[in-house]
Amino acid sequence: MPLLTLPLTSSEGTPISLRPPGSTTASADLPTPDEVVAHTLLNCLLREVSGPEHQSVVSDGRLLLRLPRRGVLLRVALRRTSLLGAHRFTGPVSEQCDGGWAEVDWRRLAEYTHDELRLRTGVRNEEFLEQIASSHEAIATALSAGRAERAPDDRLSAYLASEQSLLFGHRFHPTPKARTGAPRAWSAYAPEAGAVFPLRHLAVRAPLIAEESAEAFATAALDRQRPDLPDGYRLLPAHPWQYETLRAHPALRAALASGDVLDLGPGGRPFAATASVRTLYDGETFLKFSLNVRITNCMRKNSSYELSGAVALTRVLAPALADLAERFPGSAVLREPAYRTLALPGPDGAPDRALFEGFGVIVREGLPRRLAPGTTPLLAAAVADEYPNGPAHLSRLLDGADEREALDWWSAYLDLLVPPVLAAYFDHGLVLEPHLQNVLICVDGEGRPAQVLFRDLEGTKLLPEHHAENLAALPPEVAGPLTYDAQRGWDRVVYCLLVNHVAELLAGLADLYPGAEAALWARVRTTLRAYTGRCGCPPRLAALLAGVPLPAKANLLTRWERKADREAGYVQLPSPLAEDILRAPAGGAR
């Protein structure tokens, strides 16, 4: 289906020119699904297993990586080395055998990874290989769909094209595209397939609706979807995929039979799937639905504490976000001011939990409320993608720019992104989660960064020592998940900001401008130093500038041990921020 072409702002104007790639563009040739899965597994093994145990080295344009317990030596050619150890691979992976080298397909590499982790941890994970196969199948399906790239003709189309361009996902996650079910079951709702569809509308007797709101009229975004309801009923929009999953639930079937719930069928304006799959957008409002579907690690369900927590955070954060907006006018946070769900009583009289959580929908502010006039929002993950999968890619934004212009673009972006995240932590005890999929880069008509928008309060946390009074006023089951202690909060900030976001966007620039990596990291250091000059230099920030190791979330080990994301561990990466490191040549041992 075509992308939505609804107005994005009242001053729509002419969209940014998202040009075909030119002189500074990376190769448009995309890897095969086999290569994507193999390279992703190597990324994870290098970062979390072989690298920390000094079982890897770069030599003669290749990475050599040993799995110490499995006793396998692997090799892959490099397109580019990285100061952070996040090298770019090319071509097949090989293993040493009988004095020579033989290619290893993705299945065998997955089995080697499985065996290494089992020996390393003593833990078994019988679903691991199946999830890697699921991710491979999803990537193959997305590539085979062959969506034709076209220049977006308005700002909303450009934005949605960026949300729907992530064919390969997180390159440091072992199963970035794993999903429950076969591709044919979910492709109608997948962003990679350009999914745009109407919502399923349920009319529910008012006493059976549960909702909370942090501001007046916040639920109007739900009510306007279908205003012509029978008297005494409220509208509950549902994701059509989730409705199919839950329609056989006995309590829902009974409510449909009694008329307590009316199935009005699909209706209203269409919504487009964004990169998270379950969050949809119609040009005015984001709706974050529950999906009883595992995507990467987790079932994507809005737990009851997450529903209340989103609204509670919107209330609690109002003073902090107002201060940050005043001090850093080039940034803003999209609030989540309301939720609504179905509260059919279960056998014990309390709302049936499966339906309460399964039909929970969170209202997130749309772009018109926060977007700077005349700018085009683009998903940061699409801008930073390793491959030029869509019109928002760096190679399009910087087409024709020389290295000096690219460095200026980079400094302008860092000045928008970094200071508000640090101020949120140090001044307000607020842990933002600015990873690539949680940030929109808003560019002007020349493709230069003009604003950043942060989104998704699910990952936003509070430091208890800053927010004791607010947390004490919340139910414990809501307050508990809203907090991190200071160290875990700092690890999360540094990982999301510097390792997941800054380093990956920097990598995209280094691909386009060979030899510029040290200069790009020097600009990061300059931005951090400038922040300390204005706002002081707390000990944690001083240590960062001194080059202490950077925490990277251990996605492979977290997935293997089936931990919740909140309980994920970290591995330490050598920092590229210290001045002596920035003067050293790239490459060498990892």
C-alpha positions as CSV (number, residue, x, y, z in Angstrom):
1,M,0.0,0.0,0.0
2,P,1.2,3.6,-0.6
3,L,2.6,5.6,2.3
4,L,0.2,8.1,4.0
5,T,0.3,11.5,2.6
6,L,-1.5,13.4,5.4
7,P,-0.3,16.8,6.4
8,L,2.5,16.6,9.0
9,T,2.5,20.2,10.2
10,S,0.5,23.3,9.5
11,S,3.5,24.7,7.6
12,E,4.1,21.7,5.4
13,G,6.0,23.5,2.6
14,T,8.4,21.8,0.4
15,P,10.0,18.6,1.8
16,I,13.7,18.1,2.1
17,S,15.3,16.9,-1.1
18,L,16.1,13.2,-0.4
19,R,18.3,12.6,-3.4
20,P,19.6,9.4,-5.0
21,P,23.1,8.7,-3.8
22,G,26.0,10.5,-5.4
23,S,29.8,10.8,-5.0
24,T,29.9,10.2,-1.3
25,T,27.4,7.3,-1.2
26,A,28.2,3.8,0.0
27,S,27.6,1.0,-2.4
28,A,23.9,0.4,-3.0
29,D,24.5,-3.3,-3.2
30,L,22.8,-5.0,-0.2
31,P,24.2,-8.1,1.4
32,T,22.4,-11.5,1.2
33,P,20.3,-12.7,4.2
34,D,23.0,-15.3,4.8
35,E,25.7,-12.6,5.1
36,V,23.5,-10.3,7.3
37,V,22.9,-13.1,9.8
38,A,26.6,-14.3,9.8
39,H,28.0,-10.8,10.2
40,T,25.5,-10.0,13.0
41,L,26.5,-13.1,14.9
42,L,30.2,-12.2,14.4
43,N,29.5,-8.7,15.7
44,C,27.9,-10.2,18.9
45,L,30.7,-12.8,19.4
46,L,33.4,-10.1,18.9
47,R,31.8,-7.7,21.4
48,E,30.7,-10.1,24.1
49,V,32.7,-13.3,23.9
50,S,36.0,-13.4,21.9
51,G,36.9,-9.7,22.2
52,P,36.7,-9.4,26.1
53,E,38.8,-12.7,26.3
54,H,41.5,-11.3,23.8
55,Q,40.6,-14.0,21.3
56,S,40.5,-11.7,18.2
57,V,42.9,-9.8,16.1
58,V,42.9,-7.7,12.9
59,S,45.5,-8.8,10.4
60,D,46.0,-8.2,6.7
61,G,42.6,-6.8,6.2
62,R,40.8,-9.6,8.0
63,L,39.4,-10.2,11.4
64,L,40.5,-13.5,13.1
65,L,38.2,-14.6,15.9
66,R,38.5,-17.6,18.0
67,L,35.7,-19.3,20.0
68,P,37.8,-20.4,23.0
69,R,35.6,-23.2,24.3
70,R,34.4,-24.5,21.0
71,G,37.9,-24.4,19.6
72,V,37.0,-22.8,16.3
73,L,39.0,-20.1,14.5
74,L,36.9,-17.9,12.2
75,R,38.0,-15.4,9.6
76,V,36.2,-12.6,7.7
77,A,37.4,-9.8,5.4
78,L,37.0,-6.2,6.6
79,R,35.7,-3.2,4.7
80,R,36.8,-0.9,7.5
81,T,38.3,-1.2,11.0
82,S,36.8,0.7,13.9
83,L,38.4,2.4,17.0
84,L,35.5,0.9,19.0
85,G,36.0,-2.5,17.6
86,A,32.7,-2.3,15.7
87,H,34.4,-3.3,12.4
88,R,32.6,-3.5,9.0
89,F,32.7,-7.0,7.5
90,T,32.3,-8.1,3.9
91,G,31.8,-11.4,2.2
92,P,31.6,-14.9,3.7
93,V,32.9,-16.2,7.0
94,S,35.5,-19.0,6.9
95,E,36.8,-21.4,9.5
96,Q,40.3,-22.9,9.7
97,C,40.3,-26.6,9.0
98,D,43.0,-29.1,7.8
99,G,45.5,-26.3,7.3
100,G,43.3,-24.3,5.1
101,W,40.1,-22.2,5.2
102,A,36.6,-23.3,4.3
103,E,33.4,-21.1,4.1
104,V,30.9,-21.4,7.0
105,D,27.3,-20.8,6.3
106,W,25.1,-18.9,8.7
107,R,23.5,-22.1,10.1
108,R,26.9,-23.6,11.1
109,L,28.0,-20.3,12.6
110,A,24.8,-20.2,14.6
111,E,25.5,-23.7,15.8
112,Y,29.0,-22.8,16.8
113,T,27.6,-19.8,18.7
114,H,25.1,-22.0,20.4
115,D,27.8,-24.5,21.5
116,E,30.2,-21.7,22.7
117,L,27.5,-20.1,24.8
118,R,26.3,-23.4,26.3
119,L,29.9,-24.3,27.3
120,R,30.6,-20.8,28.6
121,T,27.5,-20.4,30.7
122,G,26.4,-23.9,31.6
123,V,22.9,-22.8,30.5
124,R,20.9,-24.4,27.7
125,N,18.7,-22.5,25.3
126,E,16.6,-24.7,23.1
127,E,14.9,-21.8,21.3
128,F,18.1,-19.9,20.3
129,L,18.7,-21.5,16.9
130,E,15.0,-21.3,16.0
131,Q,15.0,-17.6,16.7
132,I,18.1,-17.0,14.6
133,A,16.3,-18.9,11.8
134,S,13.2,-16.8,12.3
135,S,15.3,-13.6,12.0
136,H,16.9,-15.0,8.8
137,E,13.5,-15.7,7.3
138,A,12.2,-12.3,8.1
139,I,15.3,-10.6,6.5
140,A,14.9,-12.8,3.4
141,T,11.2,-12.0,3.2
142,A,11.9,-8.3,3.4
143,L,14.6,-8.4,0.7
144,S,12.6,-10.6,-1.6
145,A,9.6,-8.1,-1.4
146,G,11.7,-5.8,-3.6
147,R,10.0,-2.6,-2.5
148,A,10.8,0.1,-5.1
149,E,12.5,3.1,-3.6
150,R,10.9,6.4,-4.6
151,A,11.6,10.0,-3.5
152,P,9.0,10.9,-0.8
153,D,6.8,13.7,-2.0
154,D,6.0,15.2,1.4
155,R,7.5,15.3,5.0
156,L,5.2,12.6,6.4
157,S,6.1,10.3,3.5
158,A,9.8,10.9,4.1
159,Y,9.4,10.3,7.8
160,L,7.4,7.0,7.3
161,A,9.9,5.9,4.7
162,S,12.6,6.1,7.3
163,E,10.6,4.2,9.9
164,Q,9.9,1.4,7.3
165,S,13.4,1.1,5.9
166,L,15.1,-1.1,8.5
167,L,15.5,-4.4,6.7
168,F,18.2,-5.8,8.9
169,G,17.8,-4.4,12.4
170,H,20.2,-4.0,15.3
171,R,23.6,-5.2,14.1
172,F,24.7,-6.1,17.7
173,H,21.7,-8.3,18.5
174,P,21.8,-12.0,17.5
175,T,18.1,-12.2,16.4
176,P,17.2,-8.6,15.4
177,K,14.3,-9.6,13.2
178,A,13.0,-12.7,15.0
179,R,9.2,-12.7,15.3
180,T,6.5,-15.1,16.4
181,G,5.0,-16.9,13.5
182,A,5.7,-17.2,9.8
183,P,6.3,-14.1,7.7
184,R,3.0,-14.6,5.8
185,A,1.2,-14.2,9.2
186,W,2.7,-10.8,10.1
187,S,3.8,-9.3,6.8
188,A,0.5,-7.4,6.5
189,Y,1.6,-5.5,9.6
190,A,5.3,-5.3,9.2
191,P,7.0,-1.9,8.6
192,E,9.5,-3.5,6.2
193,A,6.6,-4.4,4.0
194,G,5.4,-0.8,4.0
195,A,2.3,-1.8,6.1
196,V,-0.5,0.7,6.2
197,F,-3.9,-0.5,7.5
198,P,-7.1,0.6,9.4
199,L,-7.5,-0.2,13.0
200,R,-10.1,-2.6,14.4
201,H,-12.7,-0.7,16.3
202,L,-14.5,-2.0,19.4
203,A,-17.4,-0.2,21.1
204,V,-17.3,-1.0,24.8
205,R,-19.9,-0.2,27.5
206,A,-18.4,2.7,29.4
207,P,-18.1,0.9,32.8
208,L,-15.9,-1.7,31.1
209,I,-13.3,0.8,30.0
210,A,-10.2,1.5,32.1
211,E,-8.2,4.6,31.3
212,E,-5.9,7.2,32.8
213,S,-5.0,10.6,31.5
214,A,-2.3,13.1,32.4
215,E,-3.9,16.1,30.7
216,A,-7.3,17.2,29.5
217,F,-8.5,15.8,26.2
218,A,-5.6,13.4,25.9
219,T,-8.0,10.5,25.1
220,A,-9.5,12.6,22.3
221,A,-6.9,11.0,20.0
222,L,-8.8,7.7,20.6
223,D,-12.3,9.0,20.4
224,R,-11.9,10.8,17.1
225,Q,-11.1,7.5,15.4
226,R,-14.8,6.8,15.3
227,P,-17.1,9.4,16.9
228,D,-20.5,7.8,15.9
229,L,-20.9,5.3,18.7
230,P,-24.1,4.1,20.3
231,D,-25.1,5.8,23.5
232,G,-23.3,4.4,26.6
233,Y,-20.3,3.0,24.7
234,R,-16.7,4.2,24.4
235,L,-14.3,3.4,21.5
236,L,-11.4,1.1,22.0
237,P,-9.2,0.9,18.9
238,A,-7.3,-2.4,18.6
239,H,-4.4,-3.5,16.5
240,P,-6.0,-5.9,14.0
241,W,-3.2,-8.5,14.5
242,Q,-3.8,-8.4,18.3
243,Y,-7.6,-8.7,17.8
244,E,-7.1,-11.9,15.8
245,T,-4.9,-13.2,18.6
246,L,-7.4,-12.5,21.4
247,R,-10.8,-12.8,19.7
248,A,-11.2,-16.4,20.9
249,H,-10.7,-15.5,24.6
250,P,-13.8,-16.8,26.5
251,A,-14.5,-13.5,28.3
252,L,-14.3,-11.5,25.1
253,R,-16.5,-13.9,23.3
254,A,-19.1,-13.7,26.1
255,A,-19.0,-9.9,26.0
256,L,-19.5,-9.9,22.3
257,A,-22.4,-12.2,22.6
258,S,-24.0,-10.1,25.3
259,G,-23.5,-6.8,23.6
260,D,-21.1,-5.4,26.2
261,V,-18.6,-5.2,23.4
262,L,-19.5,-4.5,19.8
263,D,-17.1,-5.4,17.0
264,L,-17.4,-2.5,14.6
265,G,-14.8,-4.0,12.2
266,P,-12.0,-2.1,10.6
267,G,-12.5,1.6,10.1
268,G,-11.2,5.1,10.3
269,R,-8.2,6.6,8.7
270,P,-5.3,4.3,8.0
271,F,-2.2,3.9,10.3
272,A,1.3,3.1,9.2
273,A,3.5,0.6,11.1
274,T,6.6,2.3,12.5
275,A,10.0,0.5,13.2
276,S,8.8,-0.9,16.5
277,V,6.0,-2.8,14.7
278,R,3.4,-2.3,17.4
279,T,3.5,1.5,17.4
280,L,1.4,3.0,14.6
281,Y,1.1,6.5,13.2
282,D,-1.7,8.3,11.3
283,G,0.0,11.7,10.8
284,E,-1.4,13.1,14.0
285,T,-1.0,10.7,16.9
286,F,1.1,7.7,17.7
287,L,-0.7,4.7,19.2
288,K,1.4,2.1,21.0
289,F,-0.6,-1.2,21.1
290,S,0.0,-4.5,22.8
291,L,1.0,-7.4,20.6
292,N,1.2,-10.9,22.0
293,V,4.1,-11.4,19.7
294,R,7.8,-11.9,20.5
295,I,9.9,-9.5,18.6
296,T,13.7,-9.9,19.2
297,N,13.7,-10.7,23.0
298,C,10.3,-9.8,24.4
299,M,6.6,-10.3,24.1
300,R,5.5,-6.8,23.0
301,K,2.7,-6.4,25.5
302,N,1.8,-3.3,27.5
303,S,1.8,-4.6,31.0
304,S,-0.5,-3.0,33.4
305,Y,2.3,-1.2,35.2
306,E,3.6,0.1,31.9
307,L,0.2,1.5,31.0
308,S,0.0,3.4,34.3
309,G,3.7,4.2,34.2
310,A,3.6,6.0,30.9
311,V,0.9,8.4,32.2
312,A,2.7,8.8,35.6
313,L,5.9,9.7,33.9
314,T,4.2,12.2,31.7
315,R,2.9,13.9,34.9
316,V,6.1,13.6,36.9
317,L,8.4,14.7,34.1
318,A,6.5,17.9,33.2
319,P,8.8,20.3,35.2
320,A,12.0,18.6,34.1
321,L,11.0,18.5,30.4
322,A,9.9,22.1,30.5
323,D,13.4,23.1,31.9
324,L,15.2,21.0,29.3
325,A,13.1,22.5,26.5
326,E,13.9,26.0,27.7
327,R,17.7,25.3,28.0
328,F,17.9,23.1,24.9
329,P,15.4,24.4,22.4
330,G,16.6,22.1,19.7
331,S,15.3,19.1,21.5
332,A,12.0,17.8,22.8
333,V,10.4,14.6,24.2
334,L,7.2,13.1,23.0
335,R,4.9,12.6,26.0
336,E,2.5,9.7,26.6
337,P,-0.4,11.3,28.3
338,A,-3.1,8.6,28.2
339,Y,-4.0,5.0,27.9
340,R,-7.2,3.1,27.5
341,T,-8.0,-0.6,27.7
342,L,-10.7,-3.2,28.2
343,A,-11.6,-4.1,31.8
344,L,-13.8,-7.2,31.5
345,P,-14.1,-8.9,34.9
346,G,-12.5,-12.3,35.3
347,P,-13.6,-15.2,37.6
348,D,-12.4,-13.3,40.7
349,G,-14.2,-10.1,39.8
350,A,-11.0,-8.2,39.0
351,P,-10.3,-7.2,35.3
352,D,-9.1,-10.1,33.3
353,R,-5.4,-9.5,33.0
354,A,-4.9,-11.1,29.6
355,L,-7.5,-8.7,28.1
356,F,-6.6,-5.7,30.2
357,E,-3.0,-5.9,29.1
358,G,-3.7,-7.3,25.7
359,F,-6.0,-4.5,24.6
360,G,-4.0,-1.7,26.3
361,V,-3.2,1.2,24.0
362,I,-0.9,4.1,25.0
363,V,-1.4,7.5,23.4
364,R,1.8,9.2,22.4
365,E,2.0,12.8,21.2
366,G,2.2,13.1,17.4
367,L,4.8,15.0,15.5
368,P,2.8,18.2,14.9
369,R,2.9,19.1,18.6
370,R,6.7,19.2,19.0
371,L,8.2,19.3,15.5
372,A,10.1,22.5,14.6
373,P,8.5,24.3,11.7
374,G,9.9,23.5,8.3
375,T,11.9,20.4,9.4
376,T,11.6,16.8,8.2
377,P,11.8,14.1,11.0
378,L,13.8,11.0,10.1
379,L,14.4,7.9,12.3
380,A,18.0,8.0,13.5
381,A,18.4,4.2,12.9
382,A,17.5,4.8,9.2
383,V,20.0,7.6,8.9
384,A,22.7,5.5,10.5
385,D,22.0,2.2,8.7
386,E,25.1,0.3,7.7
387,Y,23.5,0.0,4.2
388,P,21.7,2.6,2.2
389,N,18.2,1.0,2.5
390,G,16.1,4.1,2.2
391,P,16.0,7.8,1.3
392,A,16.8,8.9,4.8
393,H,20.3,7.4,4.8
394,L,23.3,9.5,5.6
395,S,24.6,9.1,2.0
396,R,21.5,10.9,0.8
397,L,21.6,13.7,3.3
398,L,25.3,14.4,2.7
399,D,25.3,13.7,-1.1
400,G,28.0,15.9,-2.6
401,A,29.3,17.2,0.8
402,D,33.1,17.2,1.4
403,E,34.7,16.0,4.6
404,R,34.8,19.5,6.2
405,E,31.0,19.9,5.5
406,A,30.4,16.4,6.9
407,L,32.3,17.3,10.1
408,D,30.3,20.5,10.5
409,W,27.0,18.4,10.0
410,W,28.2,16.0,12.7
411,S,29.1,18.8,15.2
412,A,25.7,20.4,14.7
413,Y,24.0,17.1,15.4
414,L,26.0,16.3,18.5
415,D,25.2,19.8,19.9
416,L,21.5,18.9,19.6
417,L,21.7,15.4,20.9
418,V,24.2,15.1,23.7
419,P,23.7,18.1,26.1
420,P,20.0,17.5,26.9
421,V,20.6,13.8,27.6
422,L,23.4,14.6,30.0
423,A,21.4,17.4,31.7
424,A,18.5,15.1,32.1
425,Y,20.6,12.7,34.1
426,F,22.8,15.1,36.1
427,D,20.3,17.8,36.8
428,H,17.0,16.0,36.9
429,G,17.8,12.4,37.8
430,L,16.2,11.3,34.5
431,V,17.5,8.4,32.5
432,L,16.6,8.9,28.9
433,E,17.1,6.0,26.5
434,P,18.3,7.7,23.3
435,H,19.2,4.7,21.2
436,L,18.8,4.9,17.5
437,Q,15.2,3.7,17.4
438,N,14.1,6.2,20.0
439,V,15.4,9.4,18.4
440,L,14.2,11.3,15.4
441,I,16.6,13.6,13.6
442,C,14.7,16.6,12.2
443,V,16.6,18.2,9.3
444,D,16.0,21.4,7.5
445,G,15.6,21.8,3.7
446,E,19.4,21.4,3.2
447,G,19.5,18.2,5.2
448,R,21.2,19.8,8.2
449,P,20.2,18.8,11.7
450,A,17.8,21.3,13.3
451,Q,16.1,19.4,16.1
452,V,16.1,16.0,17.9
453,L,13.0,14.4,19.2
454,F,13.2,11.7,21.9
455,R,10.4,9.1,22.2
456,D,9.2,6.0,24.1
457,L,8.8,6.5,27.8
458,E,9.0,2.7,28.4
459,G,12.8,3.0,28.6
460,T,12.8,6.3,30.5
461,K,13.7,5.8,34.2
462,L,14.0,7.9,37.3
463,L,16.8,8.0,39.9
464,P,15.1,7.4,43.3
465,E,17.2,9.9,45.2
466,H,15.9,12.7,42.9
467,H,12.3,11.6,42.8
468,A,11.6,10.0,46.2
469,E,8.4,12.1,46.8
470,N,6.9,11.4,43.4
471,L,7.7,7.7,43.6
472,A,6.2,7.4,47.0
473,A,2.9,8.7,45.7
474,L,2.7,5.9,43.1
475,P,1.6,2.2,43.7
476,P,4.8,0.1,44.4
477,E,4.1,-2.0,41.3
478,V,4.2,1.1,39.2
479,A,7.0,2.9,40.9
480,G,9.4,0.0,41.0
481,P,9.8,-0.5,37.2
482,L,10.2,3.3,36.8
483,T,13.6,3.4,38.5
484,Y,17.2,2.7,38.0
485,D,19.9,3.1,40.6
486,A,22.5,5.8,39.7
487,Q,25.1,3.4,38.3
488,R,22.7,1.3,36.2
489,G,21.1,4.5,35.0
490,W,24.5,5.9,34.0
491,D,25.4,2.7,32.2
492,R,22.2,2.9,30.3
493,V,22.7,6.5,29.3
494,V,26.3,6.0,28.1
495,Y,25.4,2.8,26.2
496,C,22.3,4.3,24.5
497,L,23.8,7.6,23.8
498,L,27.4,6.8,22.9
499,V,27.7,3.1,22.0
500,N,24.3,2.5,20.3
501,H,23.6,5.9,18.9
502,V,26.7,8.1,18.5
503,A,29.1,5.3,17.6
504,E,26.7,3.9,14.9
505,L,26.0,7.2,13.3
506,L,29.7,8.0,13.4
507,A,30.3,4.6,11.7
508,G,28.1,5.6,8.9
509,L,30.0,8.8,8.4
510,A,33.3,7.0,8.6
511,D,32.1,4.7,5.8
512,L,31.5,7.7,3.6
513,Y,34.7,9.5,4.5
514,P,37.6,7.0,4.9
515,G,40.2,8.1,7.4
516,A,37.8,10.5,9.2
517,E,37.0,8.3,12.2
518,A,39.4,9.9,14.6
519,A,38.3,13.4,13.6
520,L,34.7,12.3,14.2
521,W,35.4,11.0,17.6
522,A,37.4,14.2,18.4
523,R,34.2,16.1,17.7
524,V,32.3,13.9,20.2
525,R,35.0,14.8,22.8
526,T,34.7,18.5,21.9
527,T,31.0,18.3,22.5
528,L,31.4,16.7,25.9
529,R,34.0,19.2,26.9
530,A,31.8,22.1,25.8
531,Y,29.0,20.7,28.0
532,T,31.4,20.5,31.0
533,G,32.4,24.1,30.4
534,R,28.7,25.3,30.6
535,C,27.3,22.8,33.2
536,G,30.2,21.6,35.2
537,C,32.0,18.3,35.2
538,P,30.6,15.6,37.5
539,P,33.0,12.7,38.3
540,R,31.2,10.3,36.0
541,L,31.6,12.7,33.1
542,A,35.2,13.4,34.0
543,A,35.9,9.7,33.9
544,L,34.3,9.4,30.5
545,L,36.6,12.1,29.1
546,A,39.6,10.4,30.6
547,G,38.8,7.3,28.5
548,V,37.3,4.8,30.9
549,P,35.8,1.8,29.1
550,L,32.3,2.3,27.6
551,P,29.5,-0.1,28.7
552,A,27.8,-2.0,25.8
553,K,24.6,-3.9,26.5
554,A,25.3,-7.7,26.1
555,N,22.4,-8.5,23.8
556,L,23.8,-11.9,22.9
557,L,24.3,-13.1,26.5
558,T,21.0,-11.5,27.6
559,R,19.1,-13.4,24.8
560,W,20.9,-16.6,25.6
561,E,20.1,-16.5,29.3
562,R,16.6,-15.2,28.5
563,K,16.8,-12.3,30.9
564,A,14.5,-9.3,30.8
565,D,16.0,-6.3,29.1
566,R,16.0,-4.4,32.4
567,E,18.3,-7.1,33.8
568,A,20.7,-7.0,30.8
569,G,24.4,-7.0,31.6
570,Y,27.1,-4.9,30.0
571,V,30.6,-5.6,28.5
572,Q,33.3,-3.0,28.6
573,L,34.6,-1.5,25.3
574,P,37.8,0.4,24.9
575,S,36.9,4.1,24.7
576,P,37.9,6.1,21.6
577,L,37.4,9.4,23.6
578,A,40.7,9.9,25.4
579,E,43.1,12.3,23.6
580,D,45.9,9.8,23.3
581,I,43.6,7.2,21.7
582,L,42.4,9.7,19.2
583,R,46.0,10.3,18.1
584,A,46.7,6.6,17.6
585,P,46.1,4.8,14.3
586,A,43.0,2.6,13.9
587,G,43.1,-1.1,13.6
588,G,45.2,-3.7,15.4
589,A,44.2,-6.1,18.1
590,R,40.8,-5.9,19.6
